[in-house]
């Protein structure tokens, strides 16, 4: 656990529950955003937990937020599934996505009730729409490969299944993960919502197994790093021998760290004519959707105000 000691907040406080919260750009961004959004003066505090931490730790964190008067809520990264699994009974209300996905990325309070929200299907969808052209799959027949079956990957897959028109489905979605339980969890969720998109769940205990999936993707396919590699831990889920798809798109959910997955992609950018995206837009939507919920304010997802929010963040990135 971090040096956070569950001391009662003396003024309105917003929390960030992660792994290495002190390294995030949000520590510089949030005060500027808060001033712009009219919530200036709110304290911002990081809480670091180990990956797959002791369930008792997650329950202590949620219990503290629930009971502390000035603790307004939190954004959660890296612990969305584990925290929710450990502390679900402590929440008074659970939104529909949190219930479906078995995770929470946002904790808020309303009418003295503690809410668990899963915002990733919304934020993943907004980020995806920012660079994927309309009717891309219909026009190209490309595939999607999602490396990692954690919370963000599950959220994006759910967004695709619930929002894409049948005429614009990818020809196939491949999901890989280094352990089987997350794949089984994802498969179970998809059984309730998949309208018929072809999807494979691939147990890939080594990076070489991931390579084999990526190496066989069709042109115009999308390859996504949905793992913590490159942010929480150095490296990439692929080896340097990977062969990205021609005219493909490469997207890392992460925006900070060594981002070695994107280093690998850039080496093939010209040869394969790749479009490369990091997780910056995901970062913007992820935080603004949670801030809007926790502080009960309206923050647009596009237009002049969102552009101003983006510019503020870019200036201190």
N, C-alpha and C positions, 0 to 999 in steps of 0.2 A: 504494500500500500504506500501511497505517497505521504508527504508530511501533513496532509490534511487531517485535522484532529476533531472534526465535528463540533467546532465552536459555534455557538449561535451567532447568526448574522446580526449586526447592529443596524444595518440599513439594507434597502432592497438589493438583492444579490442574485446574479445569474451564473450558472455553473456550466462547465465543459467537462464531461466525463470521457476520458480517453486513455491513451498509453503514454504519450510524450507531449502533453498539452502545452508545456512551456515553450516548445519549439514551433508552435503553430503561428501562422501569420495573424490569426484571429486576435491574438493578444494586442496587436497594434491596430487592427482594423476595428474591433468592436467599439472602443471609445469614440472613434470618429463617426461610426455609424450611429451610435447612441445619440450623439450630439445632433446629427442630421435628422434623426427620426423623432426627436423630442423626448428621449428617455435618458438624457445625459445624467451622469452622476451615479448610474447603476454600477455596483461593484461587479467585477468579472473574475471568477475563481476557477482554476483548473483542478480536477481531481484525477490523478493517475492510478489506474488499476493494471495489474498484470493481465496479459491475454489469457482468457479462460481462467479467471481468478476464482478464488474460493467463493462459493455461493453466499457464504456468511458475509463476506465483504460487500457484495452487491446489495444484500438486504440492509446492511448498516447504512449504506449510502442512501437508499430509497427511504428508509425510515427517518433519517435525518431530514431529508428534503420535505417529507410529509409533515413532520412535526414542527419544523422551524418556521416561525412567523414570517421572517423577511427573506426566506429562500423562495424565490419565485418559480424556479424551474430549471431545466437543464437540457443541453444538447448532448447526445451520446454517440460516440463513434467507437468502433472495434468491439464493443461489448453489447450490441443491441439484442442479440439472441440470448446470450448468457445472463445478462442482467434481468431481462424480462422473465426468463425461465425460473430464475432464482426468487424473484420478488413479485410475481404476477398477483398474488393474493393481497399485496399491500396497496394496489391501485383501486380507487373507488370506481373509476370509469376507464374503459379500454375502447379505443376507436376501432372501426371495422377493419382497417388494414393491420393494425397491431394484433387483432384477434385472428385474422387470416394467416398472417406471416409468423406469428409467435415471436415478435420482437418489438422493441420500442427505440426510436431515435430521438424522441422528445418527451420530456416530462413537464407538465404545466399544472396550474391550479385554477380552478373556476368554481365559484360558490362554495368554497371551503372543501372542495373535492379534488383528489389527486388523479390526474389523467395520464394515461400512457397513449402516445400517438406513434404511428409508423409513418413518417413523412417521405421515406425513400422512394416509394412508387411515384409520388408526385415529383420529387426533385430529380429522380433519374429520368423520368419522362421529359421534363422541361430541358434537361441537359442534352438528352438524345435528340430532341427536336431542334436544338440549336445548330446542329451540323449535318444531320441526315436529311437529304433532299426528299421532298414529297415524292411518293411512288418509287423510291429507290429500288426496293426489292422487286416490285412488279417489272421495272424496266431492266433489271440486271440479272435476276435470278441468283443473287449472292446469298451467302450463308452468314450466320453469326456464331462466333466462338467466344464463350465466356469462361475465362480461366478463373476458377474459384467459385464456390457455391455458397458463400456467406450472405449476409443480410443485403448488401447493395446489389449483388448479382441476382438474388431472388427477387428483389424489388423491381429491377429492370425487366426481368423476364415476365413478371406479373403485369407490368405496364404494357409490354408488347402484346401479351395475350388478351388483355382487356381492351386495347385501343386500336390495334392495327386492323384495317379492313382485310377481308379474306383475299381480295385481289392483290394485296400488297404485303403478304406474309413473306418472310425470308424462306428460301427453299428448305432450310433446316437450321435448327439451333443446336449447337454442341455445348454442353456444360462439362467442365472437368473439375476434379477436386482430388486432393491428395489423401483424403480419408472418405470412407463410405457413408457415415451417418448424415453429413450435410447433404449429400446427394439424395439419400433416401427421404430426408425432410423436404427437400425441394420437390422431388417427384410426387410426394403426397400432396403438397399444396397445389401443384399443377393439375393433379387429378380432379380438382374441384373447379378449375377455371379455364383449362386449356380448350379452346374451341376447335382444335384439330391441327395446330402447328406441329410439324415433325420435330421431335427433340430427342437427343441422345444424352444419357447421363454416363460420363466416362470416369471410371476410377483411374486416376493418374498419379501414382505414388512418387514418380520421379519427373524431373523436368523433361527428360527425353520422351516420356509418354505424352506430355503436352505438345512437344514438337511434332510428333506424328500426326496429331489432330490438325494443327495449324498448317503443316506442310501439304495437306491434302484438301485445303479449302478451295472453293471456286474463286475465280476472279471477282472483284467488287465486294468481297466479303469483309466483315467487320470483326476484328480481334480485340478483345477487351481484357485488361488486367483488373480483375475483381479481387485480387489477393492483397494482402498487406505488404507483399514484397516490393521494395522500392520506397516504402514509407516507414512502416513499423520495424521492418528489418531490411538490410541492404540486399540488393540483387533483383532477380526477375524470375518469374515462373517458367521461362524459356531458356534454352541454351543459346550460345552464340551461333550455333549451326542452324537455327530455325530459318525457315523459308516463308516469308510473309506473302500473302496472295497478291497477284498482279492487280493494280488499280484498286487496292484495298484501303481500308480505313483502320487505324490503330488508335485505341482509346484507353488511356489509363485513368482509372477512377481517382488516383492519387494526384496531388499537385505539388507535393513537397517530398523531400527525401532524395536519394540518389537517382530515382526514376530510371533505373537501368533498363527497364522494359522499353522505354522511349528512346534511350540511347541505341538499343538494338534496332529499333524501327528506323531511326534516322540514318543508320548505316545503309539501309536499303531503300531509302526514300526516293532517290532519283531513279534508280534502276527499276523499281517496281511502281513508281508513280503513286506513292502512298499519301493519304491524307492523315495527319497525326494530330491528336487532341490530348491534352492533359486534363486534369480534374478541376481546373480553375472555375469553369462555369458551374460544375457540380457543387463546388465549394460555395459559390455565391448563392445558388438556389437553396442548397442545404441549410445554410445558416439563416437566410432571410425567411424561409418558411417556418423555421422553429422560432425565431425572434417574433414573428407576427403572432404565432400561437401563444407564446409565453407572456407577451406584453399586451395581447388583445388589441393589436393595431393592424391596419391594412397596409400591406407592402405589395405593390404591383410586381408582376413577373416579367414585364416588358415596358417599354416606353421611357420617357424622360427621367422619371424618378428612379426606375431601376438602373438606367444608364448612369445616373449620378452616384448611386450606391456602388455600382461597378467601378466607376472612376475613383471614388474614395478609396476602395480596397486596392486598386491597382497602384495608387500613389504610395502606399506603404507596404506593398507586397515584398 
